[in-house]
Amino acid sequence: MGIYDRNYYRDEPPAFQPWDRYSMVTNLIIVNVALLLLNFIFTNPNNALTELLVLRSSDLLQPWNWYRFLTYGFVHADLFHLLFNMLTLYFLGQSVESRYGRWEFLRISLVIIALCGGGFCLVRVIAPALGGGSVLGASGAVVGVVMLFVYNFPQATLMMWGVLPVKAWVLGIITVAVNLLGTQRHVAYDVHLLGILCATGYFYGGINLEVLAGGWSSLRGAFKRKPKLRVHKAEEEVPSRDEAEADRLLEKIHREGQSSLTANEQKFLEQYSRRVREKRTRS
């Protein structure tokens, strides 16, 4: 398939795949399910594993517990709590991952989890009248994924409760309203609202979290042992400058999704695609 045959810009979500073992959504679901099973099998009835990973408001002032700003997002109170979050992630997460790429999707999820956890603790430290408390579950990140789906595919039709067809933008309004007006005592509506704010800022701010991966790669490279021998490769055909740039951009789209391209990169791909088509037509 040539560059000019590829569908870079989609207004509708891609076709749903029942299961994709290479998907980051799949990996996240596996981790969440595994932790619930491990807690049930090995640490019941005291839920020791969950208690080790859950985030408490006091953890903000205890640096040795800061790992919990991520781990709380992978443990759940019970099977129903897990199913609600994972089913939402399963049905809507694939399209969001397809839009941004599997690694950017992971970065989005982890950053939202961390920011929601930080906000939860900060509010309770600043306002002691709210009391302490703890939080667990992927709800903040999952609500953020729901809103990213809504922002990217507002006209997509979804089946609420499996029977009621609604547009994605309607689901977005319902999600915001439910969390603003929520009254269930044991639901962390503030964490959900933080997830909505994170997704909104990411989408409308045109943010790309690839810089986080670049920082990690640089750090890892600093400690990587340098080779002592020089490897001489046989002379190969060197692609043209435009071909090399097109390959780089195609790889970027595959890795991070088409939204990661800058306006200049999108323009270059369109022009290069047109030149390739014209060349084939002449030949």
C-alpha positions as CSV (number, residue, x, y, z in Angstrom):
1,M,0.0,0.0,0.0
2,G,1.4,3.3,-1.1
3,I,1.4,6.6,0.9
4,Y,-1.3,7.9,-1.3
5,D,-3.6,4.9,-0.4
6,R,-3.5,5.5,3.3
7,N,-6.4,7.0,5.3
8,Y,-4.7,9.5,7.6
9,Y,-7.7,11.6,8.5
10,R,-10.8,9.9,9.9
11,D,-13.9,11.6,11.2
12,E,-15.4,8.3,12.3
13,P,-13.9,5.8,14.8
14,P,-12.1,2.8,13.2
15,A,-13.9,-0.5,13.1
16,F,-14.1,-2.2,16.6
17,Q,-11.9,-5.2,17.1
18,P,-13.2,-7.7,19.7
19,W,-9.6,-8.4,21.0
20,D,-6.2,-7.2,19.9
21,R,-3.3,-8.6,21.9
22,Y,-1.0,-5.8,20.7
23,S,-3.3,-3.0,21.8
24,M,-2.4,-0.9,24.8
25,V,-6.0,-1.1,25.9
26,T,-5.7,-4.9,26.1
27,N,-2.5,-4.6,28.2
28,L,-4.1,-2.2,30.6
29,I,-7.2,-4.4,31.0
30,I,-4.9,-7.5,31.7
31,V,-3.0,-5.6,34.4
32,N,-6.1,-4.4,36.1
33,V,-7.7,-7.9,36.1
34,A,-4.5,-9.6,37.2
35,L,-4.2,-7.3,40.2
36,L,-7.7,-7.9,41.3
37,L,-7.2,-11.7,41.0
38,L,-3.9,-11.6,42.8
39,N,-5.4,-9.7,45.7
40,F,-8.3,-12.1,45.9
41,I,-6.2,-15.3,45.7
42,F,-3.2,-14.3,47.9
43,T,-4.1,-11.5,50.2
44,N,-7.8,-11.9,51.2
45,P,-9.5,-11.3,53.6
46,N,-7.3,-8.3,54.6
47,N,-6.8,-7.1,51.0
48,A,-3.1,-6.5,51.7
49,L,-2.2,-6.0,48.0
50,T,-4.9,-3.4,47.4
51,E,-4.0,-1.6,50.7
52,L,-0.4,-1.4,49.5
53,L,-1.3,0.2,46.2
54,V,-4.3,2.4,47.2
55,L,-3.7,6.2,47.4
56,R,-4.4,8.1,50.6
57,S,-4.7,11.8,51.0
58,S,-1.7,11.8,53.5
59,D,0.6,10.3,50.8
60,L,1.1,13.7,49.3
61,L,3.3,14.6,52.3
62,Q,5.0,11.2,52.4
63,P,7.5,10.9,49.4
64,W,8.2,7.2,50.1
65,N,4.6,6.6,49.1
66,W,4.5,8.6,45.9
67,Y,4.5,5.4,43.8
68,R,0.8,5.2,44.8
69,F,0.0,8.2,42.5
70,L,0.2,5.6,39.7
71,T,-0.6,2.3,41.4
72,Y,-4.0,3.4,42.7
73,G,-5.3,3.6,39.2
74,F,-4.8,-0.2,38.7
75,V,-6.6,-1.6,41.7
76,H,-10.3,-1.8,42.3
77,A,-12.6,-2.2,45.2
78,D,-14.6,-5.1,43.8
79,L,-15.6,-7.0,40.6
80,F,-18.4,-4.6,39.7
81,H,-16.0,-1.6,40.1
82,L,-13.5,-3.3,37.8
83,L,-16.1,-4.4,35.2
84,F,-17.6,-0.9,34.8
85,N,-14.2,0.7,34.2
86,M,-12.7,-2.0,32.0
87,L,-15.8,-2.3,29.8
88,T,-15.8,1.4,29.2
89,L,-12.1,1.3,28.4
90,Y,-12.7,-1.8,26.1
91,F,-15.4,-0.2,24.0
92,L,-14.1,3.3,23.7
93,G,-10.4,3.1,24.4
94,Q,-9.5,1.3,21.1
95,S,-10.6,4.3,19.0
96,V,-8.7,6.8,21.1
97,E,-5.6,4.6,21.0
98,S,-5.9,4.4,17.2
99,R,-6.1,8.2,17.0
100,Y,-3.0,8.9,19.1
101,G,-1.0,5.7,18.9
102,R,-0.4,3.0,21.5
103,W,2.5,4.6,23.4
104,E,0.9,8.1,23.5
105,F,-2.3,6.4,24.7
106,L,-0.3,4.9,27.6
107,R,1.3,8.2,28.4
108,I,-2.1,9.9,28.4
109,S,-3.6,7.3,30.7
110,L,-0.7,7.4,33.2
111,V,-0.5,11.2,33.3
112,I,-4.2,11.5,33.9
113,I,-4.0,8.9,36.7
114,A,-1.1,10.8,38.3
115,L,-2.8,14.3,38.0
116,C,-6.1,13.0,39.3
117,G,-4.4,11.4,42.3
118,G,-2.4,14.6,43.0
119,G,-5.5,16.7,42.8
120,F,-7.4,14.4,45.1
121,C,-4.7,14.6,47.7
122,L,-4.0,18.3,47.3
123,V,-7.7,19.3,47.8
124,R,-7.9,17.4,51.0
125,V,-4.6,18.7,52.3
126,I,-5.7,22.3,51.6
127,A,-9.2,21.8,52.9
128,P,-8.9,19.5,56.0
129,A,-12.7,20.0,56.6
130,L,-13.3,17.5,53.7
131,G,-11.6,14.9,55.8
132,G,-8.9,12.4,54.7
133,G,-9.8,9.4,52.8
134,S,-8.4,7.2,50.0
135,V,-9.0,6.6,46.3
136,L,-8.6,3.6,44.0
137,G,-9.6,2.6,40.6
138,A,-9.0,3.7,36.9
139,S,-12.1,5.9,36.8
140,G,-10.3,9.2,36.4
141,A,-8.3,7.9,33.4
142,V,-11.3,6.1,32.0
143,V,-13.5,9.2,32.1
144,G,-10.6,11.1,30.4
145,V,-10.6,8.5,27.7
146,V,-14.4,8.8,27.3
147,M,-14.0,12.6,26.8
148,L,-11.2,12.2,24.3
149,F,-13.5,9.8,22.3
150,V,-16.2,12.5,22.4
151,Y,-13.8,15.2,21.3
152,N,-12.4,13.2,18.4
153,F,-15.6,11.5,17.2
154,P,-18.5,13.7,18.3
155,Q,-20.9,12.4,15.7
156,A,-20.2,8.7,16.3
157,T,-23.3,6.8,17.3
158,L,-23.0,4.8,20.6
159,M,-25.5,2.4,22.2
160,M,-26.0,3.4,25.8
161,W,-26.8,0.4,28.0
162,G,-26.7,-1.6,24.8
163,V,-30.2,-0.4,23.6
164,L,-30.3,3.5,23.4
165,P,-28.5,5.0,20.4
166,V,-27.0,8.4,21.2
167,K,-24.4,10.6,19.6
168,A,-21.0,10.8,21.3
169,W,-21.4,14.5,22.1
170,V,-24.6,13.7,24.0
171,L,-22.6,11.1,26.0
172,G,-20.1,13.8,26.8
173,I,-22.8,16.1,28.1
174,I,-24.2,13.3,30.2
175,T,-20.8,12.4,31.6
176,V,-20.1,16.0,32.7
177,A,-23.6,16.5,34.2
178,V,-23.5,13.2,36.1
179,N,-20.2,14.0,37.8
180,L,-21.2,17.6,38.5
181,L,-24.5,16.6,40.1
182,G,-23.4,13.2,41.5
183,T,-24.7,12.3,45.0
184,Q,-23.4,8.7,45.6
185,R,-21.3,8.9,48.7
186,H,-18.5,6.5,47.8
187,V,-17.9,7.8,44.3
188,A,-14.9,10.1,43.7
189,Y,-16.7,12.6,41.5
190,D,-13.8,15.1,42.0
191,V,-11.4,12.6,40.5
192,H,-13.7,12.1,37.5
193,L,-14.0,15.9,37.0
194,L,-10.2,16.2,37.1
195,G,-10.0,13.4,34.4
196,I,-12.4,15.5,32.3
197,L,-10.3,18.6,32.7
198,C,-7.1,16.7,31.8
199,A,-8.7,15.3,28.6
200,T,-10.1,18.7,27.7
201,G,-6.7,20.4,28.2
202,Y,-4.9,17.7,26.3
203,F,-7.2,17.9,23.3
204,Y,-7.8,21.6,23.0
205,G,-4.2,22.5,24.0
206,G,-2.8,20.4,21.2
207,I,-0.5,18.6,23.7
208,N,1.8,15.8,22.7
209,L,3.4,13.8,25.6
210,E,6.1,12.3,23.4
211,V,8.5,14.6,25.2
212,L,8.2,12.3,28.2
213,A,9.4,9.4,26.1
214,G,12.3,11.5,24.7
215,G,13.4,12.4,28.2
216,W,13.4,8.7,29.3
217,S,15.3,7.7,26.1
218,S,17.9,10.3,26.8
219,L,18.3,9.2,30.4
220,R,18.6,5.5,29.4
221,G,21.1,6.4,26.7
222,A,23.3,8.2,29.2
223,F,23.8,4.9,31.1
224,K,24.0,2.6,28.1
225,R,27.4,1.1,27.4
226,K,28.9,2.4,24.2
227,P,30.1,-0.2,21.6
228,K,33.9,-0.5,21.3
229,L,34.0,-1.8,17.8
230,R,32.9,0.0,14.7
231,V,30.6,-2.0,12.4
232,H,31.1,-1.5,8.7
233,K,28.0,-2.2,6.6
234,A,27.9,-3.0,3.0
235,E,27.1,0.0,0.8
236,E,23.3,0.3,0.4
237,E,21.1,2.3,-1.9
238,V,20.5,5.6,-0.1
239,P,16.9,6.9,-0.3
240,S,16.3,10.4,-1.4
241,R,15.8,13.1,1.1
242,D,12.1,13.3,0.5
243,E,11.7,9.5,0.7
244,A,13.6,9.4,4.0
245,E,11.4,12.2,5.4
246,A,8.2,10.4,4.2
247,D,9.3,7.2,5.9
248,R,10.0,9.1,9.1
249,L,6.5,10.6,9.1
250,L,4.8,7.3,8.3
251,E,6.6,5.7,11.2
252,K,5.5,8.6,13.5
253,I,1.9,8.2,12.4
254,H,2.1,4.5,13.1
255,R,3.7,5.1,16.5
256,E,1.8,8.2,17.8
257,G,-1.2,8.6,15.6
258,Q,-1.9,11.1,12.8
259,S,-2.7,13.9,15.3
260,S,1.0,14.0,16.3
261,L,1.9,15.6,12.9
262,T,2.6,19.3,12.7
263,A,0.9,21.4,10.0
264,N,4.1,21.5,8.0
265,E,4.5,17.7,8.3
266,Q,0.9,17.2,7.1
267,K,1.5,19.5,4.2
268,F,4.7,17.7,3.2
269,L,2.9,14.3,3.2
270,E,0.1,15.7,1.0
271,Q,2.6,17.2,-1.5
272,Y,4.8,14.1,-1.5
273,S,1.8,11.8,-2.0
274,R,0.7,13.9,-5.0
275,R,4.1,13.8,-6.6
276,V,4.2,10.0,-6.2
277,R,0.8,9.6,-7.9
278,E,1.8,11.9,-10.7
279,K,5.1,10.0,-11.2
280,R,3.2,6.7,-11.4
281,T,0.7,8.1,-13.8
282,R,3.5,9.3,-16.2
283,S,5.2,5.9,-16.0
